[in-house]
């Protein structure tokens, strides 16, 4: 089959979530992915409460939650010592935690569920080379290494290097933040248990999060980009900045990243639509990006299903998709950037000022009670369909 109502380019977390929502509505979907398997590393790990509600909609939350670690508290340390903590224990129920769950696990669950959707087909090893849409045509075409595929709508869930974004000719605004990190997963022999810990020191930041199966992730800020090297540097930075000893032989993997932000305009053109990192990229510090992409998928699936089923007019509902999801992504990206900026200031003076402000304003002041909902993404505007004004759908409805 090389024709469908919808073609999704990219079978990452967002593409798989989107395909499942379409499959539940009986929309005929092709998912094309150039990879033949999921990435071997765990990549993103934080699943926020709004995203857990989406997994519950798909009937996957009950099976996925026991496979992860429920992070209920995040402790913050500074140059001068312990500063305070953000707790998720009193946020809106039922998910009063951030679930630490390696990306490969929920991707596999989404793919397994997709196999039970008769209207959806996932094809791996298919690389898209170009995308076209003829003026006035009711279909768009993508040319791949396996020939032409056609659909009423093409959706780019193909990440920050999105080919579909290039086909749309979107205007791109990129900001490089100028800070650098190394990340590694270790077998966990610390006493930190199921809690997250952050250290903001004069020499740089350290973040630590529990993982399932007795593992723990450590992320360290580095003075310059690190693109290669043997194990040991993460352990060195952690020991110098936190006092924790991480034997090198306990390290399982190592990756490097330098955060940046990307915003593009528009999110759609004709029958081509962007979703997730294809539309917006934000700093991975804080775990906002993947969860924002899932919320994109929920909105887009509802909107496009209504269009294909003849219930919604295309122009107003796609304009609403861009307006509301751009607003949500902008808030999430700005929060991630501000948090990263605060945590990555180095030097003794910046560290002392940061310690004082965080201790007295965040953890002891009037903002303290708002930290949990803030970091759990429960205060992002339009974070779910329930938060979208009903007038959006009413105004787009076909009489």
N, C-alpha and C positions, 0 to 999 in steps of 0.2 A: 504494500500500500504506500503510495507516494502522494496522496492527496488527503486533506483533512479540513475540518473547520478551523483548527488552530494548530500551528506548529510552534513549539517552544524550543528555542536554541539554548542548550545548556541544561544538564541534569545535575546541577549542584543543589544545595539545600532549598533555594528559592524556587528553582525550576521544578523540582520534585513536589514541593508543597503545592505549587500552582496546578500542576498536572493532576494531583489528587482531588483538589477542589473541582476542577473541570470534570473529572471522571465521575464524581458523585452526582453531577447534573446530566450525565450522559452525553457530554460534548465530545465529538470525535477529535482526538488529539494525537499528534506525533511529537515525541520528544527526541531531539537529535543531540547527541553528545560525542565529541571527538575522542573522549577517553574510553578505554575498554573496561576500566574498573575505577572504584573510588580511590581517592588519594590515600596513601598509606599512613600519613601522619594525622594526628587528631585535630589539628587546626583550631577552629573556634570551639569553645566549650560552654559558654554561658547561655542558658535558655531562661528567659525572663518570664514572669507570670503571664503577661499578655500572650506570649507565644505558647505557653502551656495550655492556655484556653483553646488555641488553634489545634494543637495536637489532640486535645479532648474532643473537639468537633469531629476529628477524623477517627476517633476511637483508639488512639495510640498512647494517650497519656498514661493510662494505668499500667501498660507494659513497659514504657520507657522510664518512668520515674524511678522504679526500683533499680534500674541499671545505672543511675547517676548518683551524685552526692548532693544532698540538700544543704546549701550554704545559707545559714540563717543569720550569721554575723560576719561583718568585715571590720577587722581591727587595723588601726592606723598608728604608725610609729613615726616619730620625727627625729631630727638630730638631737633634740633635748630629751627624748624618751617617749613614753607612751602618750598619745594624744587623745584617743577616744575610739568610738566605733559607730558604725551604721548597722542598725538591726532591721531585719525583715520580718521579725516575729509578730509585728502588729500591723502589717500592711493588710490590704483587703484580702479576705479569704477567697478561694480555698488554698491558693498557692502562696504560702508565706515564706518563700525562699527563692533563691536563684538556683536552678538545677545545673550542676556541673556535669555535662554529658558530652563526651567527645563527638565531634561532628560526624565521623564515619558511622557511629551507631544509629543516630537518628536518620541519616541518609539511607542506610540499609533498611530501616523500618519503613520509611516512606517508599522506597523502591519495591519492597516486598508487598506493600499494600497496593501499589500501582499495578502489580501483576494480576490483581483480582478485579481490576476495572476493565470491563470488556471493550470500552470505547477508547482506551488509551494504549498506545504502543510506544515503547522505549527502544530506540535504536542506538547502539553504541558503535564507536569506530566511524562515525559519520562526521566529517569536517566540512563546515559550510565555508565556501570560497567567496560567494557574492550573493547579494540580495537585490531584487528588483520589484517594482510595482508599476504597472502600466497605468497611465492616466485613464480614469473612468472604468478600469477593470474591477471585477468583483473578487479578484484573487491577487495574492502576492507570490513571488517565486523565489526560492533559494537554490542556488547551484552548489552541489556538493561533490565529493569524491565518488558518490554513488548515483550521480545523475540529478535531475530536477525534482524538487518537491514543491507542491503548491498548497496554499491554504487561504481561507478567507482572511485570517490575521496571522502575522508572524510576531512572536514575542521574544525579545532578547533578554534572556537570563544568563548571558554569556560573560558576565563579570566586567572588571574594570578595563579590559582591552576590547570591549564589545565591538564586533563587526557590525551589528545592527545599528549601533549608535553612529558609526561612520556612514552607514547607508542613509540614515535619516539626515545626516549633515548637521548634527546637533552642535551648538556652540558649547564649548567646554571651558570651565574655569577651574584651574588646579592650583592648590596651595600646598607646598612642601613645608613640613613643620621643623625640619632641621634637627631632629633628635633621632636617636638610633637605639635599637634593642636587640638582645639575644634572648632566645627562649629555648628551654629544654625541659623534658619530663624526666623525673627521677623516681626510683622506688623510694617510698616515703618511710623514713625512720625518724622523723621529727616528732615533736610533741604538739604539733599544731592542730591535729585532729581534723574535724570537718569544718574548719573555719578559714576564711580568706584573711590574709595579712598583707599590708602595704607598708613599706618603709620609704620615707622621703628624706634623703640625707644630702649633706653637702656634696658628696661624691657622685650622687645619682640615685635614681629610684630602683626599688626592688619590689616585685609583686609575686605573691605565692598563693596558689589555689589548689584545693584538693581535687583529685581525680578518682574515678572508680578503680577497683582492682588494686588498691594499695599503692597508688601512684600520686605524685604531686608535681604541679607545674611551677617552674620558677622563671621569671622574666626579669632581666636586668638591663638597665640603661647603660649604654657604652658611649665613650667620648667621641668616637668616630664610627662610620659604618664598618661592620664586620661581615665579610662575605665567605670566609672559609676559616679553617683552623681546627685543631684537635680539641677534644673535650678538656675542660679544666678552667676556662675563663669564667664561666658562670659560677662555678664553685668558689673561685677566687673572689669575685665581686660580692657574692652573698656573704662569705666569711668576713670580709673587710667591713661591710656596711651593716650587717645584722648580727654577726657573731655565730650564726648557724653554720655547722659543718656539713657539707655535702660531699661525701666521697665520690671521686670521679667515676669509680667503677659502678656507682648507682645510677649514672646518667644513661638514658636510653636513646636520646635523639637531640638534635640541635638545629634551630632555624634562626633566620635573621630578618629584620624588617625595619624600615624607616617610614613612619606614618606620614600620610598625606591625605588631602581632601580633594574630592572632585564633585562639582555640580554641573549639570548640563541642562540645556534648553533647546528644543522641547523634549518632553518624555514620549511623544508620539507624533507620527506624521502619516496620515492616511491609514493604511492597514499595518503599519509597523509600530510596535509599542515596546518601550523599555521597562524593565522591572529589576529591582534589587540593585546590585553593584553596577549594572550597566547604566543605571540612571544617576546613581550617587555613590560616592565612596567616602568613608569616614575613618578616623583613627580606630584601629582595633582595640586600643586601650579603653576599657570600660564595657566592651562587648555589645556595642549598640548596632553595628552594621547588619549582621545576619538577622537579628530580630526585626529590624526595620524592613528588611527585604521580605520577611514572611508576612508582615502587615501589608506591604504592597501587594503581595500575592492574593491575600484575602479580598482586598478591595477590587483588584483587577478581575479576579475570577467571577465575583458577583456582577460586576459591571458588564463584562464581555459576554457572560452567559445570558444576561438580559437582552443584550443586543442581538445575539445569535438566535435567541428564541422569540424575537420580535416583540419584546416588552419594553425596551428602551430605545430611544433615539441615540445614534452613535455619537454625534458631535457634542451634545451637552454632557453626556455621561463620561466620555473620555476627557473632556475639559475638567470635570470634577475630579477625576482620578489624578490628573496632573496637579491641580490646585491643592488638594488635600494631602496627597502623598509628598509633594514638594515641601509643604509646610511641616509635616511630621519629620521628614528626613533632615530638613534644615535645623530644626530644634535639636534633634538627636546628635547631629554632627557638631553643632556648636557646643553642646554640653560636653561631648567627648573631647573637643579641642581645648576647652577651658580647663577641664579636669587634668588633661595631659600637661598643659602649660604650667599649671600650678604645681604639679608633682615633679616636673623635670627641671625646675630651676636649681642650679647648682651654686656652690660657694657658701661660705659661712653666714654672710649677711642675709642672703635670700632665704637660707634655711631657717634662721632665727625668726625672721618676719613671718614666714610660712607657718612655723610651729605656733607662734602666738596667735595668728589670725584663725587658724584651724581649731586650736584648742578652745578659744574664747567665743568665736563666732559660730562655728559649725557644731561643735560637740557639746557646748555648754549654753549656747544662746538659744534664741527663739527658733532657729532653723533646725535644731537637733531632731525634732519630731518629724520633720519632712524629709530627712535623708533617706529613709527606707523606701518610701514611694518614689522618690526622685531616681535613685539608682536602680530600682526595679522596673523603670520605664512606665510606671503607672500614671505619670503626669505628662506624658507626651501627647500633644493634641492629635485627635483623630487616630489614636493608636489601634482602634479596631472599628469594625463596621458599626458597632453599637454607638460609637462616638461621632459618627457622621450624621449630619442633620438629615431628617427624613425628607426635607424639601428637595434634597439632591435627587432622590429617586422619583419623587412626585413630579418635579419639573421636567424630568427626562422621559417620563412614561408616555407610551404611545396610546392615544385614546382608543 
